[in-house]
């Protein structure tokens, strides 16, 4: 049986990609890698990882995932900054989902900043 592919779209096995970030054996090197790992956390149902990677100034008290939503694909459309040595960056993406057999898309430009040396999701702006 082939290893499960990572939901983030890299084509790598989950255990070698976002799984390492979710289980804490690795941290995101770039804003895009954090974005991909957060999408995967939604896809695999890991609210603890989502909360842990949210910036302390915007982090909600609880992260509740809607069990009806099945996240199916991620498209990273553009990035600004967010590299290995950067302090902040943005990632524009489209996240595809299915809810009650209806396809949906979330188009957003997310902002990421470093906090305590690690990438964190700060906020996002929904795009049309």
Backbone as XML, in Angstrom:
<?xml version="1.0"?>
<chain id="A" units="angstrom">
  <residue number="1" name="UNK">
    <atom name="N" x="0.843" y="-1.181" z="0.000"/>
    <atom name="CA" x="0.000" y="0.000" z="0.000"/>
    <atom name="C" x="0.889" y="1.245" z="0.000"/>
  </residue>
  <residue number="2" name="UNK">
    <atom name="N" x="0.604" y="2.169" z="-0.892"/>
    <atom name="CA" x="1.399" y="3.398" z="-1.016"/>
    <atom name="C" x="1.111" y="4.321" z="0.161"/>
  </residue>
  <residue number="3" name="UNK">
    <atom name="N" x="2.125" y="5.104" z="0.599"/>
    <atom name="CA" x="1.898" y="6.052" z="1.692"/>
    <atom name="C" x="0.865" y="7.102" z="1.288"/>
  </residue>
  <residue number="4" name="UNK">
    <atom name="N" x="0.119" y="7.566" z="2.263"/>
    <atom name="CA" x="-0.895" y="8.591" z="2.021"/>
    <atom name="C" x="-0.215" y="9.884" z="1.586"/>
  </residue>
  <residue number="5" name="UNK">
    <atom name="N" x="-0.687" y="10.478" z="0.484"/>
    <atom name="CA" x="-0.140" y="11.749" z="-0.011"/>
    <atom name="C" x="-0.589" y="12.891" z="0.881"/>
  </residue>
  <residue number="6" name="UNK">
    <atom name="N" x="0.266" y="13.875" z="0.995"/>
    <atom name="CA" x="-0.037" y="15.033" z="1.827"/>
    <atom name="C" x="-1.155" y="15.865" z="1.178"/>
  </residue>
  <residue number="7" name="UNK">
    <atom name="N" x="-2.140" y="16.294" z="1.962"/>
    <atom name="CA" x="-3.224" y="17.109" z="1.408"/>
    <atom name="C" x="-2.776" y="18.444" z="0.829"/>
  </residue>
  <residue number="8" name="UNK">
    <atom name="N" x="-1.578" y="18.924" z="1.212"/>
    <atom name="CA" x="-1.149" y="20.273" z="0.814"/>
    <atom name="C" x="-0.793" y="20.399" z="-0.661"/>
  </residue>
  <residue number="9" name="UNK">
    <atom name="N" x="-0.670" y="19.273" z="-1.358"/>
    <atom name="CA" x="-0.452" y="19.337" z="-2.792"/>
    <atom name="C" x="0.982" y="19.230" z="-3.266"/>
  </residue>
  <residue number="10" name="UNK">
    <atom name="N" x="1.932" y="18.974" z="-2.386"/>
    <atom name="CA" x="3.323" y="18.849" z="-2.827"/>
    <atom name="C" x="3.586" y="17.542" z="-3.554"/>
  </residue>
  <residue number="11" name="UNK">
    <atom name="N" x="2.729" y="16.547" z="-3.342"/>
    <atom name="CA" x="2.949" y="15.232" z="-3.918"/>
    <atom name="C" x="3.753" y="14.313" z="-3.015"/>
  </residue>
  <residue number="12" name="UNK">
    <atom name="N" x="4.278" y="14.838" z="-1.919"/>
    <atom name="CA" x="5.054" y="14.041" z="-0.969"/>
    <atom name="C" x="4.129" y="13.238" z="-0.061"/>
  </residue>
  <residue number="13" name="UNK">
    <atom name="N" x="4.626" y="12.155" z="0.505"/>
    <atom name="CA" x="3.833" y="11.454" z="1.519"/>
    <atom name="C" x="3.586" y="12.369" z="2.718"/>
  </residue>
  <residue number="14" name="UNK">
    <atom name="N" x="2.415" y="12.249" z="3.317"/>
    <atom name="CA" x="2.032" y="13.083" z="4.458"/>
    <atom name="C" x="3.090" y="13.020" z="5.565"/>
  </residue>
  <residue number="15" name="UNK">
    <atom name="N" x="3.578" y="11.835" z="5.886"/>
    <atom name="CA" x="4.554" y="11.675" z="6.978"/>
    <atom name="C" x="5.859" y="12.416" z="6.715"/>
  </residue>
  <residue number="16" name="UNK">
    <atom name="N" x="6.213" y="12.621" z="5.443"/>
    <atom name="CA" x="7.452" y="13.319" z="5.090"/>
    <atom name="C" x="7.235" y="14.805" z="4.831"/>
  </residue>
  <residue number="17" name="UNK">
    <atom name="N" x="5.988" y="15.228" z="4.816"/>
    <atom name="CA" x="5.662" y="16.619" z="4.485"/>
    <atom name="C" x="5.045" y="17.281" z="5.722"/>
  </residue>
  <residue number="18" name="UNK">
    <atom name="N" x="3.774" y="17.574" z="5.674"/>
    <atom name="CA" x="3.123" y="18.291" z="6.772"/>
    <atom name="C" x="2.994" y="17.462" z="8.041"/>
  </residue>
  <residue number="19" name="UNK">
    <atom name="N" x="3.020" y="16.162" z="7.942"/>
    <atom name="CA" x="2.944" y="15.318" z="9.128"/>
    <atom name="C" x="4.056" y="15.617" z="10.115"/>
  </residue>
  <residue number="20" name="UNK">
    <atom name="N" x="5.253" y="15.934" z="9.616"/>
    <atom name="CA" x="6.390" y="16.273" z="10.482"/>
    <atom name="C" x="6.148" y="17.567" z="11.244"/>
  </residue>
  <residue number="21" name="UNK">
    <atom name="N" x="5.447" y="18.511" z="10.619"/>
    <atom name="CA" x="5.127" y="19.761" z="11.294"/>
    <atom name="C" x="3.999" y="19.547" z="12.300"/>
  </residue>
  <residue number="22" name="UNK">
    <atom name="N" x="3.003" y="18.759" z="11.912"/>
    <atom name="CA" x="1.871" y="18.510" z="12.797"/>
    <atom name="C" x="2.296" y="17.787" z="14.069"/>
  </residue>
  <residue number="23" name="UNK">
    <atom name="N" x="3.240" y="16.853" z="13.946"/>
    <atom name="CA" x="3.642" y="16.102" z="15.150"/>
    <atom name="C" x="4.763" y="16.788" z="15.931"/>
  </residue>
  <residue number="24" name="UNK">
    <atom name="N" x="5.241" y="17.948" z="15.447"/>
    <atom name="CA" x="6.223" y="18.736" z="16.175"/>
    <atom name="C" x="7.675" y="18.346" z="15.949"/>
  </residue>
  <residue number="25" name="UNK">
    <atom name="N" x="7.942" y="17.415" z="15.020"/>
    <atom name="CA" x="9.332" y="17.047" z="14.765"/>
    <atom name="C" x="10.038" y="18.038" z="13.849"/>
  </residue>
  <residue number="26" name="UNK">
    <atom name="N" x="9.278" y="18.949" z="13.239"/>
    <atom name="CA" x="9.852" y="19.988" z="12.376"/>
    <atom name="C" x="8.999" y="21.244" z="12.511"/>
  </residue>
  <residue number="27" name="UNK">
    <atom name="N" x="9.570" y="22.378" z="12.115"/>
    <atom name="CA" x="8.825" y="23.631" z="12.050"/>
    <atom name="C" x="8.911" y="24.159" z="10.625"/>
  </residue>
  <residue number="28" name="UNK">
    <atom name="N" x="7.962" y="24.990" z="10.256"/>
    <atom name="CA" x="7.916" y="25.542" z="8.911"/>
    <atom name="C" x="9.111" y="26.457" z="8.668"/>
  </residue>
  <residue number="29" name="UNK">
    <atom name="N" x="9.776" y="26.254" z="7.529"/>
    <atom name="CA" x="10.932" y="27.075" z="7.161"/>
    <atom name="C" x="10.514" y="28.354" z="6.449"/>
  </residue>
  <residue number="30" name="UNK">
    <atom name="N" x="9.337" y="28.341" z="5.822"/>
    <atom name="CA" x="8.859" y="29.492" z="5.059"/>
    <atom name="C" x="7.379" y="29.722" z="5.379"/>
  </residue>
  <residue number="31" name="UNK">
    <atom name="N" x="6.907" y="30.907" z="5.020"/>
    <atom name="CA" x="5.486" y="31.209" z="5.196"/>
    <atom name="C" x="4.630" y="30.271" z="4.349"/>
  </residue>
  <residue number="32" name="UNK">
    <atom name="N" x="5.081" y="29.985" z="3.131"/>
    <atom name="CA" x="4.312" y="29.070" z="2.278"/>
    <atom name="C" x="4.229" y="27.678" z="2.895"/>
  </residue>
  <residue number="33" name="UNK">
    <atom name="N" x="5.318" y="27.204" z="3.466"/>
    <atom name="CA" x="5.285" y="25.887" z="4.094"/>
    <atom name="C" x="4.303" y="25.883" z="5.269"/>
  </residue>
  <residue number="34" name="UNK">
    <atom name="N" x="4.261" y="26.978" z="6.035"/>
    <atom name="CA" x="3.291" y="27.047" z="7.120"/>
    <atom name="C" x="1.875" y="27.070" z="6.564"/>
  </residue>
  <residue number="35" name="UNK">
    <atom name="N" x="1.645" y="27.826" z="5.487"/>
    <atom name="CA" x="0.316" y="27.863" z="4.876"/>
    <atom name="C" x="-0.109" y="26.461" z="4.455"/>
  </residue>
  <residue number="36" name="UNK">
    <atom name="N" x="0.783" y="25.761" z="3.781"/>
    <atom name="CA" x="0.464" y="24.399" z="3.330"/>
    <atom name="C" x="0.169" y="23.484" z="4.518"/>
  </residue>
  <residue number="37" name="UNK">
    <atom name="N" x="0.958" y="23.611" z="5.586"/>
    <atom name="CA" x="0.741" y="22.745" z="6.746"/>
    <atom name="C" x="-0.565" y="23.081" z="7.453"/>
  </residue>
  <residue number="38" name="UNK">
    <atom name="N" x="-0.954" y="24.336" z="7.434"/>
    <atom name="CA" x="-2.232" y="24.710" z="8.048"/>
    <atom name="C" x="-3.397" y="24.188" z="7.211"/>
  </residue>
  <residue number="39" name="UNK">
    <atom name="N" x="-3.298" y="24.255" z="5.895"/>
    <atom name="CA" x="-4.340" y="23.653" z="5.058"/>
    <atom name="C" x="-4.453" y="22.163" z="5.383"/>
  </residue>
  <residue number="40" name="UNK">
    <atom name="N" x="-3.304" y="21.489" z="5.456"/>
    <atom name="CA" x="-3.312" y="20.059" z="5.761"/>
    <atom name="C" x="-3.933" y="19.795" z="7.123"/>
  </residue>
  <residue number="41" name="UNK">
    <atom name="N" x="-3.699" y="20.686" z="8.092"/>
    <atom name="CA" x="-4.297" y="20.516" z="9.413"/>
    <atom name="C" x="-5.820" y="20.590" z="9.333"/>
  </residue>
  <residue number="42" name="UNK">
    <atom name="N" x="-6.333" y="21.499" z="8.508"/>
    <atom name="CA" x="-7.782" y="21.528" z="8.281"/>
    <atom name="C" x="-8.232" y="20.212" z="7.644"/>
  </residue>
  <residue number="43" name="UNK">
    <atom name="N" x="-7.474" y="19.739" z="6.662"/>
    <atom name="CA" x="-7.852" y="18.532" z="5.922"/>
    <atom name="C" x="-7.828" y="17.275" z="6.787"/>
  </residue>
  <residue number="44" name="UNK">
    <atom name="N" x="-6.874" y="17.173" z="7.695"/>
    <atom name="CA" x="-6.777" y="15.967" z="8.534"/>
    <atom name="C" x="-7.463" y="16.148" z="9.888"/>
  </residue>
  <residue number="45" name="UNK">
    <atom name="N" x="-7.995" y="17.336" z="10.160"/>
    <atom name="CA" x="-8.717" y="17.577" z="11.401"/>
    <atom name="C" x="-7.823" y="17.744" z="12.615"/>
  </residue>
  <residue number="46" name="UNK">
    <atom name="N" x="-6.863" y="18.669" z="12.541"/>
    <atom name="CA" x="-5.922" y="18.899" z="13.625"/>
    <atom name="C" x="-6.043" y="20.340" z="14.149"/>
  </residue>
  <residue number="47" name="UNK">
    <atom name="N" x="-7.095" y="20.640" z="14.937"/>
    <atom name="CA" x="-7.268" y="22.015" z="15.423"/>
    <atom name="C" x="-6.163" y="22.461" z="16.370"/>
  </residue>
  <residue number="48" name="UNK">
    <atom name="N" x="-5.533" y="21.536" z="17.084"/>
    <atom name="CA" x="-4.449" y="21.919" z="18.001"/>
    <atom name="C" x="-3.283" y="22.528" z="17.227"/>
  </residue>
  <residue number="49" name="UNK">
    <atom name="N" x="-2.947" y="21.957" z="16.069"/>
    <atom name="CA" x="-1.867" y="22.517" z="15.251"/>
    <atom name="C" x="-2.253" y="23.908" z="14.748"/>
  </residue>
  <residue number="50" name="UNK">
    <atom name="N" x="-3.490" y="24.075" z="14.317"/>
    <atom name="CA" x="-3.940" y="25.378" z="13.826"/>
    <atom name="C" x="-3.794" y="26.434" z="14.916"/>
  </residue>
  <residue number="51" name="UNK">
    <atom name="N" x="-4.219" y="26.115" z="16.111"/>
    <atom name="CA" x="-4.123" y="27.069" z="17.216"/>
    <atom name="C" x="-2.663" y="27.344" z="17.568"/>
  </residue>
  <residue number="52" name="UNK">
    <atom name="N" x="-1.838" y="26.299" z="17.568"/>
    <atom name="CA" x="-0.413" y="26.441" z="17.919"/>
    <atom name="C" x="0.334" y="27.323" z="16.921"/>
  </residue>
  <residue number="53" name="UNK">
    <atom name="N" x="-0.102" y="27.347" z="15.656"/>
    <atom name="CA" x="0.590" y="28.119" z="14.617"/>
    <atom name="C" x="-0.081" y="29.461" z="14.329"/>
  </residue>
  <residue number="54" name="UNK">
    <atom name="N" x="-1.013" y="29.847" z="15.175"/>
    <atom name="CA" x="-1.695" y="31.143" z="15.063"/>
    <atom name="C" x="-0.927" y="32.147" z="15.907"/>
  </residue>
  <residue number="55" name="UNK">
    <atom name="N" x="-0.725" y="33.342" z="15.411"/>
    <atom name="CA" x="-0.002" y="34.392" z="16.145"/>
    <atom name="C" x="-0.725" y="34.698" z="17.452"/>
  </residue>
  <residue number="56" name="UNK">
    <atom name="N" x="0.016" y="34.941" z="18.505"/>
    <atom name="CA" x="-0.570" y="35.148" z="19.833"/>
    <atom name="C" x="-1.519" y="36.340" z="19.892"/>
  </residue>
  <residue number="57" name="UNK">
    <atom name="N" x="-1.322" y="37.343" z="19.027"/>
    <atom name="CA" x="-2.177" y="38.538" z="19.076"/>
    <atom name="C" x="-3.517" y="38.345" z="18.377"/>
  </residue>
  <residue number="58" name="UNK">
    <atom name="N" x="-3.651" y="37.318" z="17.560"/>
    <atom name="CA" x="-4.910" y="37.084" z="16.834"/>
    <atom name="C" x="-5.471" y="35.683" z="17.067"/>
  </residue>
  <residue number="59" name="UNK">
    <atom name="N" x="-4.812" y="34.886" z="17.878"/>
    <atom name="CA" x="-5.206" y="33.490" z="18.126"/>
    <atom name="C" x="-6.536" y="33.426" z="18.865"/>
  </residue>
  <residue number="60" name="UNK">
    <atom name="N" x="-7.485" y="32.644" z="18.338"/>
    <atom name="CA" x="-8.749" y="32.470" z="19.055"/>
    <atom name="C" x="-8.559" y="31.553" z="20.265"/>
  </residue>
  <residue number="61" name="UNK">
    <atom name="N" x="-9.482" y="31.652" z="21.211"/>
    <atom name="CA" x="-9.421" y="30.809" z="22.408"/>
    <atom name="C" x="-9.609" y="29.333" z="22.050"/>
  </residue>
  <residue number="62" name="UNK">
    <atom name="N" x="-10.428" y="29.068" z="21.043"/>
    <atom name="CA" x="-10.704" y="27.699" z="20.601"/>
    <atom name="C" x="-10.738" y="27.668" z="19.082"/>
  </residue>
  <residue number="63" name="UNK">
    <atom name="N" x="-10.335" y="26.565" z="18.502"/>
    <atom name="CA" x="-10.473" y="26.342" z="17.064"/>
    <atom name="C" x="-11.388" y="25.134" z="16.902"/>
  </residue>
  <residue number="64" name="UNK">
    <atom name="N" x="-12.567" y="25.380" z="16.394"/>
    <atom name="CA" x="-13.535" y="24.315" z="16.173"/>
    <atom name="C" x="-13.678" y="24.090" z="14.676"/>
  </residue>
  <residue number="65" name="UNK">
    <atom name="N" x="-13.449" y="22.866" z="14.237"/>
    <atom name="CA" x="-13.568" y="22.524" z="12.826"/>
    <atom name="C" x="-14.955" y="21.973" z="12.534"/>
  </residue>
  <residue number="66" name="UNK">
    <atom name="N" x="-15.504" y="22.370" z="11.401"/>
    <atom name="CA" x="-16.810" y="21.879" z="10.978"/>
    <atom name="C" x="-16.629" y="20.493" z="10.358"/>
  </residue>
  <residue number="67" name="UNK">
    <atom name="N" x="-17.145" y="19.451" z="10.966"/>
    <atom name="CA" x="-16.937" y="18.097" z="10.440"/>
    <atom name="C" x="-17.597" y="17.848" z="9.090"/>
  </residue>
  <residue number="68" name="UNK">
    <atom name="N" x="-18.496" y="18.726" z="8.681"/>
    <atom name="CA" x="-19.145" y="18.559" z="7.372"/>
    <atom name="C" x="-18.235" y="18.978" z="6.220"/>
  </residue>
  <residue number="69" name="UNK">
    <atom name="N" x="-17.222" y="19.802" z="6.500"/>
    <atom name="CA" x="-16.348" y="20.307" z="5.441"/>
    <atom name="C" x="-15.219" y="19.312" z="5.186"/>
  </residue>
  <residue number="70" name="UNK">
    <atom name="N" x="-15.066" y="18.921" z="3.926"/>
    <atom name="CA" x="-13.936" y="18.078" z="3.519"/>
    <atom name="C" x="-13.060" y="18.929" z="2.604"/>
  </residue>
  <residue number="71" name="UNK">
    <atom name="N" x="-11.856" y="19.255" z="3.074"/>
    <atom name="CA" x="-10.916" y="20.068" z="2.304"/>
    <atom name="C" x="-10.236" y="19.156" z="1.285"/>
  </residue>
  <residue number="72" name="UNK">
    <atom name="N" x="-10.295" y="19.531" z="0.006"/>
    <atom name="CA" x="-9.895" y="18.611" z="-1.060"/>
    <atom name="C" x="-8.636" y="19.006" z="-1.816"/>
  </residue>
  <residue number="73" name="UNK">
    <atom name="N" x="-8.311" y="20.279" z="-1.894"/>
    <atom name="CA" x="-7.133" y="20.699" z="-2.668"/>
    <atom name="C" x="-6.729" y="22.117" z="-2.296"/>
  </residue>
  <residue number="74" name="UNK">
    <atom name="N" x="-5.442" y="22.381" z="-2.465"/>
    <atom name="CA" x="-4.892" y="23.710" z="-2.210"/>
    <atom name="C" x="-4.130" y="24.174" z="-3.440"/>
  </residue>
  <residue number="75" name="UNK">
    <atom name="N" x="-4.389" y="25.408" z="-3.837"/>
    <atom name="CA" x="-3.619" y="26.061" z="-4.902"/>
    <atom name="C" x="-2.930" y="27.276" z="-4.292"/>
  </residue>
  <residue number="76" name="UNK">
    <atom name="N" x="-1.612" y="27.300" z="-4.299"/>
    <atom name="CA" x="-0.874" y="28.497" z="-3.888"/>
    <atom name="C" x="-0.690" y="29.335" z="-5.143"/>
  </residue>
  <residue number="77" name="UNK">
    <atom name="N" x="-1.236" y="30.550" z="-5.134"/>
    <atom name="CA" x="-1.260" y="31.401" z="-6.323"/>
    <atom name="C" x="-0.108" y="32.402" z="-6.361"/>
  </residue>
  <residue number="78" name="UNK">
    <atom name="N" x="0.306" y="32.899" z="-5.196"/>
    <atom name="CA" x="1.382" y="33.894" z="-5.144"/>
    <atom name="C" x="1.919" y="33.981" z="-3.729"/>
  </residue>
  <residue number="79" name="UNK">
    <atom name="N" x="3.175" y="34.381" z="-3.623"/>
    <atom name="CA" x="3.778" y="34.642" z="-2.318"/>
    <atom name="C" x="4.570" y="35.937" z="-2.399"/>
  </residue>
  <residue number="80" name="UNK">
    <atom name="N" x="4.640" y="36.646" z="-1.278"/>
    <atom name="CA" x="5.530" y="37.801" z="-1.163"/>
    <atom name="C" x="6.284" y="37.627" z="0.142"/>
  </residue>
  <residue number="81" name="UNK">
    <atom name="N" x="7.588" y="37.849" z="0.108"/>
    <atom name="CA" x="8.393" y="37.655" z="1.310"/>
    <atom name="C" x="8.267" y="36.223" z="1.788"/>
  </residue>
  <residue number="82" name="UNK">
    <atom name="N" x="8.345" y="36.050" z="3.097"/>
    <atom name="CA" x="8.095" y="34.748" z="3.685"/>
    <atom name="C" x="9.195" y="33.721" z="3.527"/>
  </residue>
  <residue number="83" name="UNK">
    <atom name="N" x="10.394" y="34.165" z="3.116"/>
    <atom name="CA" x="11.495" y="33.242" z="2.889"/>
    <atom name="C" x="12.219" y="32.850" z="4.162"/>
  </residue>
  <residue number="84" name="UNK">
    <atom name="N" x="13.298" y="32.122" z="3.988"/>
    <atom name="CA" x="14.057" y="31.585" z="5.118"/>
    <atom name="C" x="14.529" y="32.651" z="6.098"/>
  </residue>
  <residue number="85" name="UNK">
    <atom name="N" x="14.894" y="33.829" z="5.592"/>
    <atom name="CA" x="15.430" y="34.886" z="6.452"/>
    <atom name="C" x="14.467" y="36.049" z="6.664"/>
  </residue>
  <residue number="86" name="UNK">
    <atom name="N" x="13.279" y="35.956" z="6.096"/>
    <atom name="CA" x="12.299" y="37.048" z="6.181"/>
    <atom name="C" x="11.616" y="37.076" z="7.538"/>
  </residue>
  <residue number="87" name="UNK">
    <atom name="N" x="11.065" y="38.235" z="7.873"/>
    <atom name="CA" x="10.312" y="38.397" z="9.119"/>
    <atom name="C" x="8.816" y="38.302" z="8.894"/>
  </residue>
  <residue number="88" name="UNK">
    <atom name="N" x="8.374" y="38.545" z="7.651"/>
    <atom name="CA" x="6.950" y="38.442" z="7.344"/>
    <atom name="C" x="6.761" y="38.068" z="5.891"/>
  </residue>
  <residue number="89" name="UNK">
    <atom name="N" x="5.539" y="37.736" z="5.548"/>
    <atom name="CA" x="5.232" y="37.358" z="4.176"/>
    <atom name="C" x="3.746" y="37.123" z="4.008"/>
  </residue>
  <residue number="90" name="UNK">
    <atom name="N" x="3.333" y="37.032" z="2.756"/>
    <atom name="CA" x="1.938" y="36.729" z="2.450"/>
    <atom name="C" x="1.886" y="35.550" z="1.484"/>
  </residue>
  <residue number="91" name="UNK">
    <atom name="N" x="0.759" y="34.842" z="1.554"/>
    <atom name="CA" x="0.499" y="33.740" z="0.641"/>
    <atom name="C" x="-0.930" y="33.879" z="0.150"/>
  </residue>
  <residue number="92" name="UNK">
    <atom name="N" x="-1.074" y="34.029" z="-1.159"/>
    <atom name="CA" x="-2.400" y="34.041" z="-1.771"/>
    <atom name="C" x="-2.702" y="32.610" z="-2.195"/>
  </residue>
  <residue number="93" name="UNK">
    <atom name="N" x="-3.893" y="32.142" z="-1.850"/>
    <atom name="CA" x="-4.227" y="30.751" z="-2.143"/>
    <atom name="C" x="-5.713" y="30.587" z="-2.436"/>
  </residue>
  <residue number="94" name="UNK">
    <atom name="N" x="-6.029" y="29.438" z="-3.014"/>
    <atom name="CA" x="-7.405" y="28.967" z="-3.137"/>
    <atom name="C" x="-7.466" y="27.598" z="-2.484"/>
  </residue>
  <residue number="95" name="UNK">
    <atom name="N" x="-8.345" y="27.459" z="-1.512"/>
    <atom name="CA" x="-8.563" y="26.176" z="-0.854"/>
    <atom name="C" x="-9.911" y="25.649" z="-1.314"/>
  </residue>
  <residue number="96" name="UNK">
    <atom name="N" x="-9.907" y="24.422" z="-1.796"/>
    <atom name="CA" x="-11.121" y="23.806" z="-2.327"/>
    <atom name="C" x="-11.695" y="22.843" z="-1.294"/>
  </residue>
  <residue number="97" name="UNK">
    <atom name="N" x="-13.020" y="22.815" z="-1.228"/>
    <atom name="CA" x="-13.697" y="21.979" z="-0.251"/>
    <atom name="C" x="-14.993" y="21.431" z="-0.821"/>
  </residue>
  <residue number="98" name="UNK">
    <atom name="N" x="-15.548" y="20.487" z="-0.076"/>
    <atom name="CA" x="-16.869" y="19.947" z="-0.385"/>
    <atom name="C" x="-17.653" y="19.958" z="0.922"/>
  </residue>
  <residue number="99" name="UNK">
    <atom name="N" x="-18.873" y="20.506" z="0.862"/>
    <atom name="CA" x="-19.778" y="20.530" z="2.002"/>
    <atom name="C" x="-21.127" y="20.038" z="1.510"/>
  </residue>
  <residue number="100" name="UNK">
    <atom name="N" x="-21.595" y="18.969" z="2.100"/>
    <atom name="CA" x="-22.898" y="18.419" z="1.700"/>
    <atom name="C" x="-22.993" y="18.254" z="0.181"/>
  </residue>
  <residue number="101" name="UNK">
    <atom name="N" x="-21.969" y="17.700" z="-0.414"/>
    <atom name="CA" x="-21.859" y="17.411" z="-1.859"/>
    <atom name="C" x="-21.736" y="18.653" z="-2.739"/>
  </residue>
  <residue number="102" name="UNK">
    <atom name="N" x="-21.628" y="19.829" z="-2.135"/>
    <atom name="CA" x="-21.477" y="21.064" z="-2.913"/>
    <atom name="C" x="-20.018" y="21.522" z="-2.833"/>
  </residue>
  <residue number="103" name="UNK">
    <atom name="N" x="-19.433" y="21.787" z="-4.000"/>
    <atom name="CA" x="-18.044" y="22.257" z="-4.057"/>
    <atom name="C" x="-17.976" y="23.708" z="-3.611"/>
  </residue>
  <residue number="104" name="UNK">
    <atom name="N" x="-16.910" y="24.031" z="-2.902"/>
    <atom name="CA" x="-16.698" y="25.400" z="-2.454"/>
    <atom name="C" x="-15.243" y="25.785" z="-2.622"/>
  </residue>
  <residue number="105" name="UNK">
    <atom name="N" x="-14.987" y="27.075" z="-2.603"/>
    <atom name="CA" x="-13.629" y="27.591" z="-2.724"/>
    <atom name="C" x="-13.453" y="28.764" z="-1.777"/>
  </residue>
  <residue number="106" name="UNK">
    <atom name="N" x="-12.322" y="28.789" z="-1.101"/>
    <atom name="CA" x="-11.951" y="29.928" z="-0.269"/>
    <atom name="C" x="-10.708" y="30.546" z="-0.889"/>
  </residue>
  <residue number="107" name="UNK">
    <atom name="N" x="-10.816" y="31.789" z="-1.344"/>
    <atom name="CA" x="-9.715" y="32.520" z="-1.954"/>
    <atom name="C" x="-9.288" y="33.580" z="-0.948"/>
  </residue>
  <residue number="108" name="UNK">
    <atom name="N" x="-8.026" y="33.539" z="-0.541"/>
    <atom name="CA" x="-7.574" y="34.408" z="0.540"/>
    <atom name="C" x="-6.121" y="34.821" z="0.331"/>
  </residue>
  <residue number="109" name="UNK">
    <atom name="N" x="-5.786" y="35.963" z="0.876"/>
    <atom name="CA" x="-4.393" y="36.389" z="0.984"/>
    <atom name="C" x="-4.086" y="36.399" z="2.474"/>
  </residue>
  <residue number="110" name="UNK">
    <atom name="N" x="-3.252" y="35.459" z="2.916"/>
    <atom name="CA" x="-2.936" y="35.312" z="4.336"/>
    <atom name="C" x="-1.603" y="35.962" z="4.650"/>
  </residue>
  <residue number="111" name="UNK">
    <atom name="N" x="-1.540" y="36.553" z="5.838"/>
    <atom name="CA" x="-0.314" y="37.211" z="6.290"/>
    <atom name="C" x="0.323" y="36.381" z="7.399"/>
  </residue>
  <residue number="112" name="UNK">
    <atom name="N" x="1.629" y="36.197" z="7.290"/>
    <atom name="CA" x="2.403" y="35.415" z="8.243"/>
    <atom name="C" x="3.560" y="36.252" z="8.768"/>
  </residue>
  <residue number="113" name="UNK">
    <atom name="N" x="3.852" y="36.097" z="10.046"/>
    <atom name="CA" x="4.988" y="36.784" z="10.662"/>
    <atom name="C" x="5.706" y="35.798" z="11.577"/>
  </residue>
  <residue number="114" name="UNK">
    <atom name="N" x="6.945" y="36.119" z="11.864"/>
    <atom name="CA" x="7.693" y="35.286" z="12.807"/>
    <atom name="C" x="7.381" y="35.745" z="14.234"/>
  </residue>
  <residue number="115" name="UNK">
    <atom name="N" x="7.196" y="34.767" z="15.095"/>
    <atom name="CA" x="6.995" y="35.018" z="16.517"/>
    <atom name="C" x="7.844" y="33.989" z="17.252"/>
  </residue>
  <residue number="116" name="UNK">
    <atom name="N" x="8.720" y="34.465" z="18.114"/>
    <atom name="CA" x="9.650" y="33.566" z="18.823"/>
    <atom name="C" x="10.436" y="32.691" z="17.847"/>
  </residue>
  <residue number="117" name="UNK">
    <atom name="N" x="10.776" y="33.279" z="16.686"/>
    <atom name="CA" x="11.592" y="32.585" z="15.704"/>
    <atom name="C" x="10.859" y="31.634" z="14.784"/>
  </residue>
  <residue number="118" name="UNK">
    <atom name="N" x="9.551" y="31.465" z="14.974"/>
    <atom name="CA" x="8.785" y="30.535" z="14.136"/>
    <atom name="C" x="7.693" y="31.274" z="13.386"/>
  </residue>
  <residue number="119" name="UNK">
    <atom name="N" x="7.353" y="30.753" z="12.202"/>
    <atom name="CA" x="6.283" y="31.342" z="11.403"/>
    <atom name="C" x="4.949" y="31.135" z="12.099"/>
  </residue>
  <residue number="120" name="UNK">
    <atom name="N" x="4.111" y="32.182" z="12.064"/>
    <atom name="CA" x="2.766" y="32.123" z="12.619"/>
    <atom name="C" x="1.799" y="32.808" z="11.645"/>
  </residue>
  <residue number="121" name="UNK">
    <atom name="N" x="0.589" y="32.284" z="11.594"/>
    <atom name="CA" x="-0.488" y="32.913" z="10.820"/>
    <atom name="C" x="-0.978" y="34.117" z="11.605"/>
  </residue>
  <residue number="122" name="UNK">
    <atom name="N" x="-0.978" y="35.297" z="10.983"/>
    <atom name="CA" x="-1.456" y="36.510" z="11.652"/>
    <atom name="C" x="-2.904" y="36.796" z="11.320"/>
  </residue>
  <residue number="123" name="UNK">
    <atom name="N" x="-3.199" y="36.919" z="10.024"/>
    <atom name="CA" x="-4.581" y="37.201" z="9.603"/>
    <atom name="C" x="-4.698" y="36.978" z="8.099"/>
  </residue>
  <residue number="124" name="UNK">
    <atom name="N" x="-5.899" y="37.125" z="7.600"/>
    <atom name="CA" x="-6.113" y="36.931" z="6.170"/>
    <atom name="C" x="-7.219" y="37.841" z="5.657"/>
  </residue>
  <residue number="125" name="UNK">
    <atom name="N" x="-7.179" y="38.085" z="4.365"/>
    <atom name="CA" x="-8.187" y="38.888" z="3.684"/>
    <atom name="C" x="-8.813" y="38.014" z="2.612"/>
  </residue>
  <residue number="126" name="UNK">
    <atom name="N" x="-10.140" y="37.855" z="2.690"/>
    <atom name="CA" x="-10.852" y="37.075" z="1.683"/>
    <atom name="C" x="-10.846" y="37.852" z="0.365"/>
  </residue>
  <residue number="127" name="UNK">
    <atom name="N" x="-10.629" y="37.136" z="-0.718"/>
    <atom name="CA" x="-10.604" y="37.724" z="-2.056"/>
    <atom name="C" x="-11.745" y="37.143" z="-2.881"/>
  </residue>
  <residue number="128" name="UNK">
    <atom name="N" x="-12.195" y="37.929" z="-3.842"/>
    <atom name="CA" x="-13.301" y="37.462" z="-4.706"/>
    <atom name="C" x="-12.826" y="36.429" z="-5.694"/>
  </residue>
</chain>
